[in-house]
Amino acid sequence: MLNFTELIQTFKSLIETRIELVKSDIQDQLVGILSRLILLILIGSILLVTGLFLSLSLAFYISQVTQSPYLGFLVVAVCYLLVVVILYLTKDVRGFQQQGNVFLKKFIFNSTKGKDTHEQGT
């Protein structure tokens, strides 16, 4: 009878240890995903500010060259409008969507490293 009780206790402790390992693994993965998302947001914010300053610089330069205070800003705005129209017209193109999905999956979920780690473990 003692052997059976010890066996049950050992089995319970193994299950509890496995549950803790799974919890720890999930927490590590969530922290990794969250840190990559924060990095992506930070990079996007910096690129947004950089684009803003470059756009303003270009607009002021064109305004200075054309000797018109508003023409530089108008030219830059029309360029952005053209970019938006092109993006709108190509929004349904499968290749762009797939490339975007692959990039986000690799960057956020780190899918290539995760697969290699799991394949090596098995």
Chimera marker file (.cmm) of the C-alpha trace (Angstrom):
<marker_set name="trace">
<marker id="1" x="0.000" y="0.000" z="0.000" r="1" g="1" b="0" radius="0.5"/>
<marker id="2" x="2.883" y="2.374" z="0.713" r="1" g="1" b="0" radius="0.5"/>
<marker id="3" x="4.336" y="1.833" z="-2.747" r="1" g="1" b="0" radius="0.5"/>
<marker id="4" x="1.044" y="2.796" z="-4.363" r="1" g="1" b="0" radius="0.5"/>
<marker id="5" x="0.791" y="5.983" z="-2.225" r="1" g="1" b="0" radius="0.5"/>
<marker id="6" x="4.374" y="6.943" z="-2.994" r="1" g="1" b="0" radius="0.5"/>
<marker id="7" x="3.726" y="6.316" z="-6.675" r="1" g="1" b="0" radius="0.5"/>
<marker id="8" x="0.688" y="8.609" z="-6.623" r="1" g="1" b="0" radius="0.5"/>
<marker id="9" x="2.635" y="11.338" z="-4.776" r="1" g="1" b="0" radius="0.5"/>
<marker id="10" x="5.502" y="11.083" z="-7.255" r="1" g="1" b="0" radius="0.5"/>
<marker id="11" x="3.062" y="11.238" z="-10.164" r="1" g="1" b="0" radius="0.5"/>
<marker id="12" x="1.360" y="14.322" z="-8.650" r="1" g="1" b="0" radius="0.5"/>
<marker id="13" x="4.677" y="16.076" z="-8.135" r="1" g="1" b="0" radius="0.5"/>
<marker id="14" x="5.699" y="15.292" z="-11.720" r="1" g="1" b="0" radius="0.5"/>
<marker id="15" x="2.434" y="16.738" z="-13.027" r="1" g="1" b="0" radius="0.5"/>
<marker id="16" x="2.799" y="19.860" z="-10.851" r="1" g="1" b="0" radius="0.5"/>
<marker id="17" x="6.384" y="20.330" z="-12.038" r="1" g="1" b="0" radius="0.5"/>
<marker id="18" x="5.306" y="19.957" z="-15.662" r="1" g="1" b="0" radius="0.5"/>
<marker id="19" x="2.513" y="22.516" z="-15.145" r="1" g="1" b="0" radius="0.5"/>
<marker id="20" x="4.999" y="24.991" z="-13.638" r="1" g="1" b="0" radius="0.5"/>
<marker id="21" x="7.369" y="24.454" z="-16.568" r="1" g="1" b="0" radius="0.5"/>
<marker id="22" x="4.558" y="25.095" z="-19.055" r="1" g="1" b="0" radius="0.5"/>
<marker id="23" x="3.509" y="28.235" z="-17.134" r="1" g="1" b="0" radius="0.5"/>
<marker id="24" x="7.086" y="29.477" z="-17.134" r="1" g="1" b="0" radius="0.5"/>
<marker id="25" x="7.436" y="28.765" z="-20.859" r="1" g="1" b="0" radius="0.5"/>
<marker id="26" x="4.208" y="30.625" z="-21.640" r="1" g="1" b="0" radius="0.5"/>
<marker id="27" x="5.304" y="33.587" z="-19.520" r="1" g="1" b="0" radius="0.5"/>
<marker id="28" x="8.673" y="33.700" z="-21.291" r="1" g="1" b="0" radius="0.5"/>
<marker id="29" x="6.968" y="33.634" z="-24.687" r="1" g="1" b="0" radius="0.5"/>
<marker id="30" x="4.510" y="36.376" z="-23.696" r="1" g="1" b="0" radius="0.5"/>
<marker id="31" x="7.312" y="38.588" z="-22.369" r="1" g="1" b="0" radius="0.5"/>
<marker id="32" x="9.246" y="38.041" z="-25.605" r="1" g="1" b="0" radius="0.5"/>
<marker id="33" x="6.212" y="38.919" z="-27.727" r="1" g="1" b="0" radius="0.5"/>
<marker id="34" x="5.466" y="41.980" z="-25.614" r="1" g="1" b="0" radius="0.5"/>
<marker id="35" x="9.057" y="43.220" z="-25.795" r="1" g="1" b="0" radius="0.5"/>
<marker id="36" x="9.097" y="42.805" z="-29.587" r="1" g="1" b="0" radius="0.5"/>
<marker id="37" x="5.770" y="44.658" z="-29.861" r="1" g="1" b="0" radius="0.5"/>
<marker id="38" x="7.121" y="47.522" z="-27.754" r="1" g="1" b="0" radius="0.5"/>
<marker id="39" x="10.238" y="47.610" z="-29.942" r="1" g="1" b="0" radius="0.5"/>
<marker id="40" x="8.080" y="47.654" z="-33.085" r="1" g="1" b="0" radius="0.5"/>
<marker id="41" x="6.001" y="50.536" z="-31.698" r="1" g="1" b="0" radius="0.5"/>
<marker id="42" x="9.167" y="52.422" z="-30.725" r="1" g="1" b="0" radius="0.5"/>
<marker id="43" x="10.718" y="51.932" z="-34.169" r="1" g="1" b="0" radius="0.5"/>
<marker id="44" x="7.447" y="53.017" z="-35.807" r="1" g="1" b="0" radius="0.5"/>
<marker id="45" x="7.270" y="56.137" z="-33.643" r="1" g="1" b="0" radius="0.5"/>
<marker id="46" x="10.847" y="57.107" z="-34.446" r="1" g="1" b="0" radius="0.5"/>
<marker id="47" x="10.231" y="56.534" z="-38.156" r="1" g="1" b="0" radius="0.5"/>
<marker id="48" x="7.068" y="58.645" z="-37.945" r="1" g="1" b="0" radius="0.5"/>
<marker id="49" x="8.900" y="61.573" z="-36.334" r="1" g="1" b="0" radius="0.5"/>
<marker id="50" x="11.785" y="61.211" z="-38.804" r="1" g="1" b="0" radius="0.5"/>
<marker id="51" x="9.347" y="61.206" z="-41.719" r="1" g="1" b="0" radius="0.5"/>
<marker id="52" x="7.623" y="64.282" z="-40.316" r="1" g="1" b="0" radius="0.5"/>
<marker id="53" x="10.883" y="66.223" z="-40.071" r="1" g="1" b="0" radius="0.5"/>
<marker id="54" x="12.016" y="65.087" z="-43.518" r="1" g="1" b="0" radius="0.5"/>
<marker id="55" x="8.648" y="66.122" z="-44.972" r="1" g="1" b="0" radius="0.5"/>
<marker id="56" x="8.820" y="69.531" z="-43.318" r="1" g="1" b="0" radius="0.5"/>
<marker id="57" x="12.405" y="70.008" z="-44.504" r="1" g="1" b="0" radius="0.5"/>
<marker id="58" x="11.456" y="69.085" z="-48.061" r="1" g="1" b="0" radius="0.5"/>
<marker id="59" x="8.421" y="71.370" z="-47.965" r="1" g="1" b="0" radius="0.5"/>
<marker id="60" x="10.473" y="74.314" z="-46.691" r="1" g="1" b="0" radius="0.5"/>
<marker id="61" x="13.179" y="73.619" z="-49.281" r="1" g="1" b="0" radius="0.5"/>
<marker id="62" x="10.678" y="73.509" z="-52.163" r="1" g="1" b="0" radius="0.5"/>
<marker id="63" x="9.032" y="76.665" z="-50.809" r="1" g="1" b="0" radius="0.5"/>
<marker id="64" x="12.393" y="78.421" z="-50.745" r="1" g="1" b="0" radius="0.5"/>
<marker id="65" x="13.328" y="77.272" z="-54.259" r="1" g="1" b="0" radius="0.5"/>
<marker id="66" x="9.956" y="78.270" z="-55.730" r="1" g="1" b="0" radius="0.5"/>
<marker id="67" x="9.832" y="81.504" z="-53.709" r="1" g="1" b="0" radius="0.5"/>
<marker id="68" x="6.283" y="80.585" z="-52.689" r="1" g="1" b="0" radius="0.5"/>
<marker id="69" x="5.408" y="80.087" z="-49.005" r="1" g="1" b="0" radius="0.5"/>
<marker id="70" x="2.754" y="77.441" z="-49.662" r="1" g="1" b="0" radius="0.5"/>
<marker id="71" x="3.835" y="75.639" z="-52.839" r="1" g="1" b="0" radius="0.5"/>
<marker id="72" x="6.383" y="73.395" z="-51.091" r="1" g="1" b="0" radius="0.5"/>
<marker id="73" x="3.791" y="72.136" z="-48.634" r="1" g="1" b="0" radius="0.5"/>
<marker id="74" x="1.315" y="71.618" z="-51.469" r="1" g="1" b="0" radius="0.5"/>
<marker id="75" x="3.828" y="69.531" z="-53.444" r="1" g="1" b="0" radius="0.5"/>
<marker id="76" x="4.653" y="67.373" z="-50.413" r="1" g="1" b="0" radius="0.5"/>
<marker id="77" x="0.941" y="66.918" z="-49.630" r="1" g="1" b="0" radius="0.5"/>
<marker id="78" x="0.213" y="65.865" z="-53.227" r="1" g="1" b="0" radius="0.5"/>
<marker id="79" x="3.085" y="63.342" z="-53.046" r="1" g="1" b="0" radius="0.5"/>
<marker id="80" x="1.579" y="61.845" z="-49.895" r="1" g="1" b="0" radius="0.5"/>
<marker id="81" x="-1.846" y="61.793" z="-51.527" r="1" g="1" b="0" radius="0.5"/>
<marker id="82" x="-0.384" y="59.854" z="-54.455" r="1" g="1" b="0" radius="0.5"/>
<marker id="83" x="1.213" y="57.371" z="-52.054" r="1" g="1" b="0" radius="0.5"/>
<marker id="84" x="-2.143" y="56.878" z="-50.306" r="1" g="1" b="0" radius="0.5"/>
<marker id="85" x="-3.938" y="56.357" z="-53.631" r="1" g="1" b="0" radius="0.5"/>
<marker id="86" x="-1.318" y="53.808" z="-54.749" r="1" g="1" b="0" radius="0.5"/>
<marker id="87" x="-1.568" y="51.973" z="-51.409" r="1" g="1" b="0" radius="0.5"/>
<marker id="88" x="-5.372" y="51.983" z="-51.637" r="1" g="1" b="0" radius="0.5"/>
<marker id="89" x="-5.319" y="50.592" z="-55.167" r="1" g="1" b="0" radius="0.5"/>
<marker id="90" x="-2.858" y="47.844" z="-54.221" r="1" g="1" b="0" radius="0.5"/>
<marker id="91" x="-4.470" y="46.934" z="-50.883" r="1" g="1" b="0" radius="0.5"/>
<marker id="92" x="-5.966" y="43.730" z="-52.268" r="1" g="1" b="0" radius="0.5"/>
<marker id="93" x="-2.786" y="42.454" z="-53.914" r="1" g="1" b="0" radius="0.5"/>
<marker id="94" x="-2.008" y="39.097" z="-52.306" r="1" g="1" b="0" radius="0.5"/>
<marker id="95" x="1.784" y="39.427" z="-52.524" r="1" g="1" b="0" radius="0.5"/>
<marker id="96" x="1.904" y="42.567" z="-50.379" r="1" g="1" b="0" radius="0.5"/>
<marker id="97" x="-0.419" y="41.059" z="-47.779" r="1" g="1" b="0" radius="0.5"/>
<marker id="98" x="1.589" y="37.852" z="-47.573" r="1" g="1" b="0" radius="0.5"/>
<marker id="99" x="4.892" y="39.710" z="-47.271" r="1" g="1" b="0" radius="0.5"/>
<marker id="100" x="3.449" y="41.871" z="-44.509" r="1" g="1" b="0" radius="0.5"/>
<marker id="101" x="2.071" y="38.831" z="-42.689" r="1" g="1" b="0" radius="0.5"/>
<marker id="102" x="5.374" y="36.961" z="-42.942" r="1" g="1" b="0" radius="0.5"/>
<marker id="103" x="7.323" y="39.986" z="-41.658" r="1" g="1" b="0" radius="0.5"/>
<marker id="104" x="4.997" y="40.519" z="-38.691" r="1" g="1" b="0" radius="0.5"/>
<marker id="105" x="4.965" y="36.833" z="-37.779" r="1" g="1" b="0" radius="0.5"/>
<marker id="106" x="8.751" y="36.637" z="-37.893" r="1" g="1" b="0" radius="0.5"/>
<marker id="107" x="9.246" y="39.879" z="-35.984" r="1" g="1" b="0" radius="0.5"/>
<marker id="108" x="6.532" y="39.591" z="-33.339" r="1" g="1" b="0" radius="0.5"/>
<marker id="109" x="6.204" y="35.867" z="-32.801" r="1" g="1" b="0" radius="0.5"/>
<marker id="110" x="9.776" y="35.024" z="-33.741" r="1" g="1" b="0" radius="0.5"/>
<marker id="111" x="8.382" y="31.960" z="-35.521" r="1" g="1" b="0" radius="0.5"/>
<marker id="112" x="11.620" y="30.782" z="-37.163" r="1" g="1" b="0" radius="0.5"/>
<marker id="113" x="13.551" y="30.653" z="-33.875" r="1" g="1" b="0" radius="0.5"/>
<marker id="114" x="10.642" y="28.999" z="-32.092" r="1" g="1" b="0" radius="0.5"/>
<marker id="115" x="10.428" y="26.217" z="-34.669" r="1" g="1" b="0" radius="0.5"/>
<marker id="116" x="14.171" y="25.579" z="-34.588" r="1" g="1" b="0" radius="0.5"/>
<marker id="117" x="14.189" y="25.404" z="-30.772" r="1" g="1" b="0" radius="0.5"/>
<marker id="118" x="11.286" y="22.945" z="-30.666" r="1" g="1" b="0" radius="0.5"/>
<marker id="119" x="12.713" y="20.808" z="-33.459" r="1" g="1" b="0" radius="0.5"/>
<marker id="120" x="16.062" y="20.519" z="-31.685" r="1" g="1" b="0" radius="0.5"/>
<marker id="121" x="14.357" y="19.515" z="-28.437" r="1" g="1" b="0" radius="0.5"/>
<marker id="122" x="12.475" y="16.601" z="-30.014" r="1" g="1" b="0" radius="0.5"/>
<link id1="1" id2="2" r="1" g="1" b="0" radius="0.2"/>
<link id1="2" id2="3" r="1" g="1" b="0" radius="0.2"/>
<link id1="3" id2="4" r="1" g="1" b="0" radius="0.2"/>
<link id1="4" id2="5" r="1" g="1" b="0" radius="0.2"/>
<link id1="5" id2="6" r="1" g="1" b="0" radius="0.2"/>
<link id1="6" id2="7" r="1" g="1" b="0" radius="0.2"/>
<link id1="7" id2="8" r="1" g="1" b="0" radius="0.2"/>
<link id1="8" id2="9" r="1" g="1" b="0" radius="0.2"/>
<link id1="9" id2="10" r="1" g="1" b="0" radius="0.2"/>
<link id1="10" id2="11" r="1" g="1" b="0" radius="0.2"/>
<link id1="11" id2="12" r="1" g="1" b="0" radius="0.2"/>
<link id1="12" id2="13" r="1" g="1" b="0" radius="0.2"/>
<link id1="13" id2="14" r="1" g="1" b="0" radius="0.2"/>
<link id1="14" id2="15" r="1" g="1" b="0" radius="0.2"/>
<link id1="15" id2="16" r="1" g="1" b="0" radius="0.2"/>
<link id1="16" id2="17" r="1" g="1" b="0" radius="0.2"/>
<link id1="17" id2="18" r="1" g="1" b="0" radius="0.2"/>
<link id1="18" id2="19" r="1" g="1" b="0" radius="0.2"/>
<link id1="19" id2="20" r="1" g="1" b="0" radius="0.2"/>
<link id1="20" id2="21" r="1" g="1" b="0" radius="0.2"/>
<link id1="21" id2="22" r="1" g="1" b="0" radius="0.2"/>
<link id1="22" id2="23" r="1" g="1" b="0" radius="0.2"/>
<link id1="23" id2="24" r="1" g="1" b="0" radius="0.2"/>
<link id1="24" id2="25" r="1" g="1" b="0" radius="0.2"/>
<link id1="25" id2="26" r="1" g="1" b="0" radius="0.2"/>
<link id1="26" id2="27" r="1" g="1" b="0" radius="0.2"/>
<link id1="27" id2="28" r="1" g="1" b="0" radius="0.2"/>
<link id1="28" id2="29" r="1" g="1" b="0" radius="0.2"/>
<link id1="29" id2="30" r="1" g="1" b="0" radius="0.2"/>
<link id1="30" id2="31" r="1" g="1" b="0" radius="0.2"/>
<link id1="31" id2="32" r="1" g="1" b="0" radius="0.2"/>
<link id1="32" id2="33" r="1" g="1" b="0" radius="0.2"/>
<link id1="33" id2="34" r="1" g="1" b="0" radius="0.2"/>
<link id1="34" id2="35" r="1" g="1" b="0" radius="0.2"/>
<link id1="35" id2="36" r="1" g="1" b="0" radius="0.2"/>
<link id1="36" id2="37" r="1" g="1" b="0" radius="0.2"/>
<link id1="37" id2="38" r="1" g="1" b="0" radius="0.2"/>
<link id1="38" id2="39" r="1" g="1" b="0" radius="0.2"/>
<link id1="39" id2="40" r="1" g="1" b="0" radius="0.2"/>
<link id1="40" id2="41" r="1" g="1" b="0" radius="0.2"/>
<link id1="41" id2="42" r="1" g="1" b="0" radius="0.2"/>
<link id1="42" id2="43" r="1" g="1" b="0" radius="0.2"/>
<link id1="43" id2="44" r="1" g="1" b="0" radius="0.2"/>
<link id1="44" id2="45" r="1" g="1" b="0" radius="0.2"/>
<link id1="45" id2="46" r="1" g="1" b="0" radius="0.2"/>
<link id1="46" id2="47" r="1" g="1" b="0" radius="0.2"/>
<link id1="47" id2="48" r="1" g="1" b="0" radius="0.2"/>
<link id1="48" id2="49" r="1" g="1" b="0" radius="0.2"/>
<link id1="49" id2="50" r="1" g="1" b="0" radius="0.2"/>
<link id1="50" id2="51" r="1" g="1" b="0" radius="0.2"/>
<link id1="51" id2="52" r="1" g="1" b="0" radius="0.2"/>
<link id1="52" id2="53" r="1" g="1" b="0" radius="0.2"/>
<link id1="53" id2="54" r="1" g="1" b="0" radius="0.2"/>
<link id1="54" id2="55" r="1" g="1" b="0" radius="0.2"/>
<link id1="55" id2="56" r="1" g="1" b="0" radius="0.2"/>
<link id1="56" id2="57" r="1" g="1" b="0" radius="0.2"/>
<link id1="57" id2="58" r="1" g="1" b="0" radius="0.2"/>
<link id1="58" id2="59" r="1" g="1" b="0" radius="0.2"/>
<link id1="59" id2="60" r="1" g="1" b="0" radius="0.2"/>
<link id1="60" id2="61" r="1" g="1" b="0" radius="0.2"/>
<link id1="61" id2="62" r="1" g="1" b="0" radius="0.2"/>
<link id1="62" id2="63" r="1" g="1" b="0" radius="0.2"/>
<link id1="63" id2="64" r="1" g="1" b="0" radius="0.2"/>
<link id1="64" id2="65" r="1" g="1" b="0" radius="0.2"/>
<link id1="65" id2="66" r="1" g="1" b="0" radius="0.2"/>
<link id1="66" id2="67" r="1" g="1" b="0" radius="0.2"/>
<link id1="67" id2="68" r="1" g="1" b="0" radius="0.2"/>
<link id1="68" id2="69" r="1" g="1" b="0" radius="0.2"/>
<link id1="69" id2="70" r="1" g="1" b="0" radius="0.2"/>
<link id1="70" id2="71" r="1" g="1" b="0" radius="0.2"/>
<link id1="71" id2="72" r="1" g="1" b="0" radius="0.2"/>
<link id1="72" id2="73" r="1" g="1" b="0" radius="0.2"/>
<link id1="73" id2="74" r="1" g="1" b="0" radius="0.2"/>
<link id1="74" id2="75" r="1" g="1" b="0" radius="0.2"/>
<link id1="75" id2="76" r="1" g="1" b="0" radius="0.2"/>
<link id1="76" id2="77" r="1" g="1" b="0" radius="0.2"/>
<link id1="77" id2="78" r="1" g="1" b="0" radius="0.2"/>
<link id1="78" id2="79" r="1" g="1" b="0" radius="0.2"/>
<link id1="79" id2="80" r="1" g="1" b="0" radius="0.2"/>
<link id1="80" id2="81" r="1" g="1" b="0" radius="0.2"/>
<link id1="81" id2="82" r="1" g="1" b="0" radius="0.2"/>
<link id1="82" id2="83" r="1" g="1" b="0" radius="0.2"/>
<link id1="83" id2="84" r="1" g="1" b="0" radius="0.2"/>
<link id1="84" id2="85" r="1" g="1" b="0" radius="0.2"/>
<link id1="85" id2="86" r="1" g="1" b="0" radius="0.2"/>
<link id1="86" id2="87" r="1" g="1" b="0" radius="0.2"/>
<link id1="87" id2="88" r="1" g="1" b="0" radius="0.2"/>
<link id1="88" id2="89" r="1" g="1" b="0" radius="0.2"/>
<link id1="89" id2="90" r="1" g="1" b="0" radius="0.2"/>
<link id1="90" id2="91" r="1" g="1" b="0" radius="0.2"/>
<link id1="91" id2="92" r="1" g="1" b="0" radius="0.2"/>
<link id1="92" id2="93" r="1" g="1" b="0" radius="0.2"/>
<link id1="93" id2="94" r="1" g="1" b="0" radius="0.2"/>
<link id1="94" id2="95" r="1" g="1" b="0" radius="0.2"/>
<link id1="95" id2="96" r="1" g="1" b="0" radius="0.2"/>
<link id1="96" id2="97" r="1" g="1" b="0" radius="0.2"/>
<link id1="97" id2="98" r="1" g="1" b="0" radius="0.2"/>
<link id1="98" id2="99" r="1" g="1" b="0" radius="0.2"/>
<link id1="99" id2="100" r="1" g="1" b="0" radius="0.2"/>
<link id1="100" id2="101" r="1" g="1" b="0" radius="0.2"/>
<link id1="101" id2="102" r="1" g="1" b="0" radius="0.2"/>
<link id1="102" id2="103" r="1" g="1" b="0" radius="0.2"/>
<link id1="103" id2="104" r="1" g="1" b="0" radius="0.2"/>
<link id1="104" id2="105" r="1" g="1" b="0" radius="0.2"/>
<link id1="105" id2="106" r="1" g="1" b="0" radius="0.2"/>
<link id1="106" id2="107" r="1" g="1" b="0" radius="0.2"/>
<link id1="107" id2="108" r="1" g="1" b="0" radius="0.2"/>
<link id1="108" id2="109" r="1" g="1" b="0" radius="0.2"/>
<link id1="109" id2="110" r="1" g="1" b="0" radius="0.2"/>
<link id1="110" id2="111" r="1" g="1" b="0" radius="0.2"/>
<link id1="111" id2="112" r="1" g="1" b="0" radius="0.2"/>
<link id1="112" id2="113" r="1" g="1" b="0" radius="0.2"/>
<link id1="113" id2="114" r="1" g="1" b="0" radius="0.2"/>
<link id1="114" id2="115" r="1" g="1" b="0" radius="0.2"/>
<link id1="115" id2="116" r="1" g="1" b="0" radius="0.2"/>
<link id1="116" id2="117" r="1" g="1" b="0" radius="0.2"/>
<link id1="117" id2="118" r="1" g="1" b="0" radius="0.2"/>
<link id1="118" id2="119" r="1" g="1" b="0" radius="0.2"/>
<link id1="119" id2="120" r="1" g="1" b="0" radius="0.2"/>
<link id1="120" id2="121" r="1" g="1" b="0" radius="0.2"/>
<link id1="121" id2="122" r="1" g="1" b="0" radius="0.2"/>
</marker_set>
